[in-house]
Amino acid sequence: MQALSQLSYGPTRRPRILDQMPQSVNGLHMSRLCLIPALCALALITLPGCGESRRTERIVVNLTTVARDLDRPWSLAFLPDGRFLVTERPGRLRIVSADGQLSEPVSGVPAVFADGQGGLFDVVLDPHFPDEPWIYLAFAEDRGAGTNATAVFRGRLEGLSLTDGKIVFRQQPAVASPAHFGGRLVFGADGRLFVTLGERSARQFSVRAQSLDDHFGKIVRVERDGSIPADNPFAGRAEARAEIWSLGHRNVQGAALHPETGELWTSEHGPMGGDEVNIARAGRNYGWPVITYGKAYSGGSIGVGTHRDGMEQPLHYWVPSIATCGIAFVTSDRYPEWRGNLLVAGLRGKTVARLTLDGERVVGEERLFGGLEERIRDIRQGPDGFLYLLTDSPQGRLLRVEPAANAESP
């Protein structure tokens, strides 16, 4: 494993570079790296209406490469013995050892539709793992006749194999589209599984995010075996699919439980601007494509504007877009200055947005890790208290964020 760089952040409005720079990074003299692209953090952007930013003490971190040469890694899970599960979007599941060695692809993974934005997405462990060693995978499934849709598979992890595999959920209907699959999985505190589903991008599909009789632009909630909880908000309504939890979403690719309330927080891709952070509550309508803070890619307006009665406002939004993806709450004592913050990975933004929270209000934002110049697909806090990042490229990396006192010398 190799430390990439040493970075310093804070106060909130002014990320600062470490006062005394290391003379080399990965064997290259700093003058050759020009300092700025390798080590500088981007400045804070605070959006109107988000309140005053709060100052924090400076935190110095090292980014250490745990594993490299991952092919477009999408998601990360932690095994109890210290190993990692990592999905690669082309359709492979890898086990990464604690010292960064990649396994051969795990067998038993279902075939994926890997065109466009499709592929293998999230991976999560069963709440009762390892007593019940189920692994759950979200993926884009080829349904034949040129159609595809998101599905959820589970299998028992035995060595380098998934056995007793079964599809426990399928998005309906399948359509011919290479985009907006959603694909994030989160187990609630009650053991029910949330699945985020995109609205499949094309206009004729996008409008269906407001309908209750299909899965376009929805978050659904199912039992571990795919059956439907009796207390879902639309259960028992003839015109609605009983598995629907919330509607009016565009493409939710980040989701995590709040560590205190247990509610599901999400990050959602907007079009040209309008990326959002929301709390996904039972039966609520989040507005797409009727309301949004973004614009059409042609530059025109979408829907009726930014507000409509009966539709939820985002807790936070970005204009321009950072292409939000994985999210994580910081609860670890390793980062006392960041405790209680929400971290949001950015693909287009090549950053992690650190959001300071006051209850359900976002009161400050700082951009982290911009000096990497890498698309950040996922961010997780591990059982060891460290934060981990996945970079989205054909030579993707698993990185550990280490406070300098605990980190290797760069």
Secondary structure, DSSP 8 states (H G I E B T S, - for coil): -EEEEEEEE-STT-----SS--SEETTEEHHHHTSHHHH--------TTS--------EEEEEEEEEEEESSEEEEEE-TTS-EEEEETTTEEEEE-TT--B----BT------STT-SEEEEEE-TTTTTS-EEEEEEEEEEETTEEEEEEEEEEEETTEEEEEEEEEE-SS-BS-SS-----EEE-TTS-EEEE----SSHHHHGGGG-SSS-TT-EEEE-TTS---TTSTTTT-TTS-TTEEEB--S-EEEEEE-TTT--EEEEE--SBS-EEEEE--TT-B--TTTB-SSB-TTS---TTBS--TTS---SEEESS---EEEEEE---TT-GGGTT-EEEEETTTTEEEEEEEETTEEEEEEEE-GGG---EEEEEE-TTS-EEEEE-STTEEEEEEEEGGGS---
